[in-house]
Amino acid sequence: PDAGHALRYLLSGAEVDVLFTDIDLGDGMDGATLARLARQIRPHLPVVYASARRSVEQLDTVPGSVFLPKPYSLRQVDATIAPIRPSEGAAFCISLRPPGPGTRTGRCPCGSGR
């Protein structure tokens, strides 16, 4: 998956609770640009930037976004996302696989339901 895939997924009407993106995507678009475009599609979408950079102060990040420095643990990801997730019952998944068919229901692509 790349930034273009993420934007197409948002445009498909799929349920997305949080955009979690690296700053350096390496596919011609950085995470800050992806987040700005995603916010044009979904103005209230929470955004988490992850990066090995010390800070994102020089970048044009979207308002209300959160920065998570690398390396991080799954516990740190959960603690970062929990306060900005739209609701406690929202689907939350940490998966390295791209979303598959049937994810419009808010079900986790990995099937864990978390």
C-alpha positions, 0 to 999 in steps of 0.5 A: 500500500502507498499514499495513493492507495490510502486516498482511494480507500478513503474515497471508497467510503470505507470506515476509517477511524484514524489515519496512521502514517509515516512522515517519509513514505518514499512513494512521491508523497510524504505523510504530511501531504497525505494527511492534508489530502485525507482531511479534504476528504474527511475533515475530522479524521484523526491523524497520527504521524510516525517517524524516526525524526526527532520532531515534525515541527518543520513540517506542515502537519494538519491541526490536532495531529499527534506525533509518535516517535520511532521506534515504538511498541504496540502498547505505545501505539494503543496509548497514542490512538486511544484518546483520539479514536472516535469512540471506544467501540470503534474498530482498531487494528494494527496490521501490516497488510493492506485492507481487504474486501469487506472492510467497509463494515469497520471490521478489522482487516486482520479479523482480530476485531481489535 
